[in-house]
Amino acid sequence: MKKHAFFALAMVALLAVPVVALAQTEFTLGGYIKLESFWDSAAMSKNINRPPVVLGDRDATRDATVGATHGRFNMTAQSSRFNFTIKGPKLWGATITGFLEADLDEQADDRQSASHAYRFRLRHAFFRLNWPGTELLFGQYWSYFSEFYPELVQDGPFQGHGCATHRLPQIRVTQEFTMGPGKLILSGLIGKPTDSNDSGNVNYPISDSPLEGQTSETPQLQAKIQYEGDLWGKAGFYGRPRGFVAQLAGGWQRSRYRALMRDNINIINDQEYLNNWVIQGTLFIPVIPTTTANLAGTAALTVQAYVGQGLAFIGNETGFNSLLHFHNGRFDRHLLKTWGGYLQANYYFTNQWFMNVAAGLGSNFDFDTYTDMAVGTRPVHHWWEVSPALYYRPIAALKFGLQYTYTRANYYRAETFNPANGQVSFFNPVNNWGDVHSVRFGAWFFF
């Protein structure tokens, strides 16, 4: 009997462990429900965040094929999301918190049926330990290149021509230092190497190679230095007062590729290692500041610029990530060099009504149209977007936005796509540019 009683007590004790742990944990539900309605002139994606070469009818904006260029009206609630903030126990003098967020942005298929299906997508899943001035983070979270999104109606603002969209599994350390009226922030992370989105590792003529990020032998590295302080007052950033910010971030990844065709006769099974890198600077400047929580009459300016190569490794959609350079009778793979950035100005008429005007630009460079060819798609030279928007937020839980967007992409070559045979022709080309007009309305309910 004593033996059975001992095992019974042991089982009760084991079952009580998770109960005790849960008792020390607090859960908070958050997120929003979003409906987005939009009309555009070329059947583009809801994000309208990449050149026309990537999304929509194949180069519909510059091809003279019958039915290629047409407008479209669409509505979707797939960007709605929810998250859980988990406040855990203390350990080693640190506060432990977790964050888990998912949305419905993965589309099951392209059919617009009466009951349209979307799939869950993991956005963030991380926990962190916080001491005074120090933070240690483990999990999937934003990179340093996505911390200053312009405030637009569409998701993925300016992806590829102004601001990167990049979340990655990582281990991050952040240290803050007090400097006068502000603070200096130093941070670094080790993250998962990322794949490009342009079939950049599909070999020519070999086509059985795994993606370059998944075969990388080294992690992705990022670092950030930032100063933020209330130097002369604050202005609105996403509806909250924020002081002056100056940030410089850098990232590097070494990608592994299978060798391409090295000459006109032989195919060599070899390895290639290319270095993806980027440097990005950001300024948030209160132009008409306030010293209170009242944002009425305030204005702010956000400026961001970047330069690098192979920028798909931070989610910056340049249309293509690498190129084949032909010289001396052979091909070599090069990562495409790109520069860009965005400028955003906002003004708060009242605490409920405000206006944003954002303009983003991206440009590929060091591409020779005679000796280089794109891998995965056709080369875009530069592209830009201008998006003025008017917002109304009567209460913290509700927000409405109306936006006009103009996007233009200029290509290195003028060409025509023939849908009958799926071939691209450089004879009788139409033009070397395409553009898209879009009008968007968004409605958010935050909880």
C-alpha positions in Angstrom: 0.0 0.0 0.0 2.8 2.4 0.8 4.4 1.7 -2.6 1.1 2.5 -4.4 0.6 5.6 -2.2 4.2 6.8 -3.1 3.5 6.4 -6.9 0.2 8.2 -6.6 1.8 11.2 -4.8 4.6 11.2 -7.4 2.0 11.4 -10.3 0.1 14.2 -8.6 3.4 16.1 -8.2 4.3 15.7 -11.9 0.8 16.8 -13.0 1.0 19.8 -10.7 4.2 21.2 -12.4 2.5 22.5 -15.6 -0.4 23.9 -13.4 2.1 25.8 -11.3 3.9 27.1 -14.5 0.5 28.2 -16.0 -0.3 30.0 -12.8 2.7 32.1 -13.3 1.8 32.9 -16.9 -0.6 35.6 -18.3 -2.0 35.6 -21.8 -3.2 38.6 -23.7 -5.0 38.4 -27.0 -4.4 41.0 -29.7 -4.5 41.7 -33.4 -6.9 43.2 -35.9 -9.6 42.4 -38.4 -8.9 44.2 -41.7 -11.0 44.6 -44.9 -9.3 45.9 -47.9 -11.0 47.0 -51.1 -9.1 48.1 -54.2 -9.3 48.8 -57.9 -6.2 48.8 -60.0 -5.4 49.2 -63.7 -3.5 46.0 -64.3 -4.8 43.2 -62.1 -2.0 43.4 -59.6 -1.5 41.8 -56.2 -3.2 43.3 -53.1 0.2 44.2 -51.9 1.2 46.1 -55.1 4.7 45.9 -53.7 6.8 44.6 -56.5 7.4 45.6 -60.2 4.8 44.5 -62.7 7.2 41.9 -64.0 6.6 39.8 -60.9 2.8 39.9 -60.3 -0.4 40.2 -62.3 -0.9 39.4 -66.0 2.5 38.8 -67.5 3.9 42.3 -68.0 0.4 43.4 -68.6 1.3 47.0 -68.2 3.7 47.0 -71.2 2.6 44.2 -73.5 0.3 44.9 -76.4 -1.5 41.5 -76.2 -5.3 41.3 -76.4 -6.9 41.5 -73.0 -3.5 41.9 -71.2 -4.1 45.4 -69.8 -7.3 45.7 -67.9 -8.5 46.9 -64.5 -9.8 44.8 -61.6 -11.8 45.3 -58.5 -11.1 43.2 -55.5 -11.8 42.8 -51.8 -10.1 40.7 -49.2 -10.0 40.2 -45.4 -7.0 37.8 -45.6 -4.6 40.2 -43.9 -6.5 39.9 -40.6 -4.3 38.6 -37.9 -4.2 37.7 -34.2 -1.5 37.3 -31.6 -0.9 36.2 -28.1 1.4 38.0 -25.7 2.5 35.7 -22.9 4.0 37.1 -19.7 6.0 34.4 -18.0 7.9 34.0 -14.7 11.1 35.7 -13.8 14.5 34.0 -14.2 18.0 35.2 -13.3 16.5 38.7 -12.5 14.9 38.9 -16.0 11.3 39.2 -17.1 10.3 36.5 -19.6 7.7 37.3 -22.3 6.6 35.5 -25.4 4.8 36.5 -28.5 3.0 34.4 -31.1 1.3 35.9 -34.2 -0.4 34.4 -37.3 -2.4 35.8 -40.2 -4.4 34.3 -43.0 -2.3 35.6 -45.9 -1.5 32.3 -47.5 -4.1 31.8 -50.3 -5.2 28.2 -50.9 -5.9 28.8 -54.6 -6.7 31.6 -57.0 -10.4 31.0 -57.4 -12.8 33.6 -56.1 -15.5 31.3 -54.8 -18.5 31.9 -52.6 -16.5 30.5 -49.7 -13.0 31.6 -50.4 -10.3 29.8 -48.4 -7.1 31.1 -46.9 -4.5 29.4 -44.8 -2.8 30.3 -41.5 0.7 31.7 -41.8 3.2 32.1 -39.0 4.5 35.7 -38.7 6.2 35.8 -35.3 7.0 33.3 -32.7 9.6 34.4 -30.1 10.3 34.8 -26.4 12.7 37.2 -24.7 14.4 37.8 -21.4 14.6 41.4 -20.3 16.9 42.9 -17.8 17.2 46.7 -17.2 18.9 47.9 -20.5 19.5 44.4 -21.9 17.4 42.0 -23.9 18.0 38.5 -25.2 15.5 37.2 -27.9 15.0 33.7 -29.3 12.6 32.9 -32.2 11.2 34.3 -35.4 10.9 38.1 -35.5 11.5 41.1 -37.7 14.9 41.9 -39.0 16.5 45.3 -38.5 15.5 46.3 -42.0 11.8 46.3 -41.3 11.5 48.4 -38.2 10.3 51.6 -40.0 7.5 50.6 -42.3 5.8 53.5 -44.1 2.1 53.7 -43.0 0.1 52.6 -46.1 -3.2 50.9 -46.7 -1.7 47.9 -48.4 0.4 45.2 -46.7 4.1 44.9 -47.4 4.6 48.6 -47.9 7.3 49.4 -50.5 8.7 45.9 -50.5 11.5 46.1 -53.0 11.4 49.8 -53.7 11.8 51.4 -50.3 11.5 49.1 -47.3 12.3 45.4 -46.8 9.8 42.8 -45.5 11.9 40.3 -43.5 11.1 38.0 -40.6 13.6 35.2 -39.7 14.4 32.7 -37.0 17.1 34.4 -34.9 19.0 34.8 -31.7 19.3 38.5 -30.8 21.1 40.5 -28.2 20.2 44.2 -27.5 21.9 46.6 -25.2 20.7 50.1 -24.3 22.8 53.0 -23.0 21.5 56.3 -21.6 22.8 59.3 -23.5 21.4 62.7 -22.4 17.7 63.0 -23.2 17.8 59.8 -25.3 19.3 56.3 -25.5 21.9 54.6 -27.7 20.9 51.1 -28.8 23.4 48.4 -30.0 22.1 45.1 -31.3 23.2 42.1 -33.2 21.6 38.8 -34.3 22.5 35.4 -35.8 19.7 34.2 -38.1 18.7 31.6 -40.6 20.0 32.0 -44.1 17.3 33.1 -46.5 16.3 31.8 -50.0 15.7 34.2 -52.9 12.3 34.4 -54.5 13.4 34.5 -58.1 14.6 30.9 -58.7 18.0 32.3 -58.3 19.6 28.9 -57.7 17.9 27.1 -60.6 20.9 26.1 -62.6 21.5 26.7 -66.3 21.3 24.1 -67.7 21.2 22.1 -64.4 17.8 22.3 -62.7 17.9 20.0 -59.8 19.8 22.1 -57.3 18.4 23.0 -53.8 17.8 26.6 -52.8 20.8 28.6 -51.9 19.7 29.7 -48.4 18.9 26.1 -47.4 22.4 24.9 -48.4 24.3 27.8 -46.9 27.1 26.7 -44.5 27.0 29.9 -42.5 24.3 31.9 -40.7 22.9 35.3 -41.6 24.4 38.1 -39.5 22.9 41.5 -38.8 23.9 44.4 -36.6 22.3 47.7 -35.7 23.2 51.0 -34.0 20.5 53.5 -33.2 20.0 56.7 -31.3 16.5 57.8 -30.2 15.6 60.7 -28.0 13.2 63.5 -27.3 15.5 66.3 -28.5 13.0 69.0 -29.5 9.7 67.2 -29.1 7.9 64.3 -30.7 5.6 63.7 -33.7 3.3 60.9 -34.8 4.5 57.5 -36.1 1.6 55.0 -36.5 -0.5 57.2 -34.2 2.0 57.4 -31.3 4.4 60.2 -30.3 8.0 59.4 -31.2 11.2 61.4 -30.9 14.1 61.8 -33.2 15.6 58.5 -34.4 18.8 57.9 -36.3 19.5 54.2 -37.2 22.2 52.4 -39.2 21.8 48.6 -39.9 23.9 46.1 -41.9 23.4 42.5 -42.9 25.5 39.7 -44.5 24.9 36.2 -45.7 27.1 33.8 -47.6 24.9 31.8 -50.1 25.9 28.5 -51.7 25.1 27.8 -55.3 25.7 24.9 -57.6 28.1 25.8 -60.5 26.6 27.0 -63.7 27.7 26.3 -67.2 31.3 27.5 -67.1 32.1 27.3 -70.8 30.4 26.5 -74.1 31.4 22.8 -74.0 31.7 21.5 -70.4 29.4 21.5 -67.4 31.3 21.4 -64.2 29.7 20.2 -61.0 31.2 22.6 -58.6 30.3 25.0 -55.7 29.9 28.7 -55.8 29.8 31.0 -52.8 28.4 34.5 -53.1 28.2 37.2 -50.5 24.8 38.9 -50.0 25.1 42.2 -48.1 23.2 45.4 -47.4 23.7 48.7 -45.5 20.6 50.7 -44.6 20.2 54.1 -42.9 17.0 55.6 -41.4 16.0 58.9 -40.0 12.7 59.8 -38.2 12.5 63.6 -37.8 9.7 65.4 -35.9 9.2 68.5 -38.1 6.4 70.1 -36.2 6.8 68.6 -32.8 4.6 68.3 -29.7 5.6 67.9 -26.0 2.3 66.2 -25.1 0.3 63.2 -26.2 -1.8 65.5 -28.5 -0.7 64.9 -32.1 -3.0 67.6 -33.6 -0.9 70.0 -35.8 2.2 67.8 -35.7 4.2 66.7 -38.7 7.0 64.2 -39.3 9.4 63.1 -41.9 10.9 59.5 -42.4 13.8 59.0 -44.7 15.3 55.6 -45.5 18.0 54.5 -47.9 19.9 51.3 -48.6 22.5 49.8 -50.9 23.6 46.1 -51.3 23.6 43.0 -53.5 21.4 39.9 -53.7 18.8 41.7 -51.6 16.3 38.9 -51.7 18.1 37.6 -48.6 16.3 40.4 -46.6 13.0 40.0 -48.4 13.6 43.0 -50.7 11.9 42.0 -54.0 14.0 43.4 -56.8 12.4 41.3 -59.5 15.5 39.1 -59.7 18.3 38.3 -57.3 21.3 37.1 -59.4 22.5 37.3 -63.0 24.7 35.3 -65.3 27.7 37.3 -66.6 29.2 36.0 -69.9 32.8 36.7 -70.6 35.7 34.8 -72.2 33.3 32.1 -73.5 31.9 31.2 -70.1 29.2 32.1 -67.6 29.7 33.4 -64.0 27.0 34.1 -61.5 26.9 37.5 -59.9 24.5 38.9 -57.3 22.6 41.9 -58.5 23.5 45.2 -57.0 20.6 47.4 -55.9 20.0 50.8 -54.2 16.8 52.4 -53.1 14.8 53.9 -50.2 11.7 55.9 -49.4 10.5 59.2 -48.1 7.4 59.6 -46.0 5.7 62.8 -44.7 2.7 62.9 -42.4 0.6 65.6 -40.9 -2.1 65.3 -38.2 -5.0 67.7 -38.7 -6.5 66.4 -35.5 -5.9 63.3 -33.3 -8.4 61.5 -35.5 -7.6 62.8 -39.0 -4.1 62.6 -40.6 -2.5 62.3 -44.0 0.5 60.4 -45.2 2.4 60.9 -48.5 5.0 58.2 -49.2 7.3 57.8 -52.2 9.7 54.8 -52.7 12.3 54.0 -55.3 14.5 51.0 -56.1 17.1 50.7 -58.8 19.3 47.8 -60.0 22.8 48.8 -61.2 26.0 47.3 -62.6 24.0 45.3 -65.2 25.3 45.0 -68.7 22.5 44.3 -71.2 25.0 42.8 -73.7 26.9 40.4 -71.4 24.4 39.8 -68.5 21.1 38.0 -68.3 18.7 37.7 -65.4 18.1 34.4 -63.6 14.4 33.6 -63.0 12.7 36.5 -64.7 13.3 39.5 -67.0 15.5 42.4 -65.7 14.0 45.6 -64.2 16.2 48.7 -64.2 14.3 50.8 -61.7 10.8 51.1 -60.2 9.0 53.6 -57.9 5.8 54.2 -56.1 3.9 57.3 -54.8 1.1 56.8 -52.4 -0.8 59.7 -50.8 -3.4 58.5 -48.2 -6.0 60.0 -45.8 -6.8 58.3 -42.5 -9.5 58.6 -40.0 -9.2 57.0 -36.6 -12.2 58.0 -34.4 -11.2 55.7 -31.5 -8.1 53.6 -30.9 -10.0 50.4 -31.9 -11.1 51.7 -35.4 -9.1 53.0 -38.4 -10.1 53.8 -42.0 -7.8 54.8 -44.8 -8.3 55.9 -48.5 -5.2 55.8 -50.7 -4.2 56.4 -54.3 -1.1 54.7 -55.6 0.9 55.0 -58.8 3.7 52.4 -59.5 6.0 52.4 -62.4 8.7 49.9 -63.5 11.3 50.6 -66.2 13.0 47.6 -67.8 16.4 47.3 -69.3 14.9 46.1 -72.6 11.7 46.6 -74.5 10.1 43.4 -75.5 6.8 41.7 -76.3 5.3 38.5 -74.8 3.3 36.3 -77.1 0.8 34.3 -75.1 0.2 31.9 -78.0 3.6 30.2 -77.7 4.8 31.6 -74.3 7.8 33.2 -75.9 9.4 36.6 -75.5 10.2 38.5 -78.6 12.6 41.5 -78.9 11.3 42.2 -82.4 8.7 45.0 -82.7 8.9 45.7 -79.0 6.1 47.7 -77.3 8.0 49.7 -74.7 10.4 49.4 -71.9 8.2 50.5 -69.0 4.9 49.7 -67.4 2.8 51.4 -64.8 -0.2 50.7 -62.5 -2.8 53.0 -60.9 -4.6 51.8 -57.8 -7.3 53.2 -55.4 -7.5 51.5 -52.1 -9.8 51.6 -49.0 -8.9 49.9 -45.8 -10.9 49.3 -42.6 -9.3 48.0 -39.4 -10.8 46.8 -36.1 -8.0 46.4 -33.5 -8.5 44.3 -30.4 
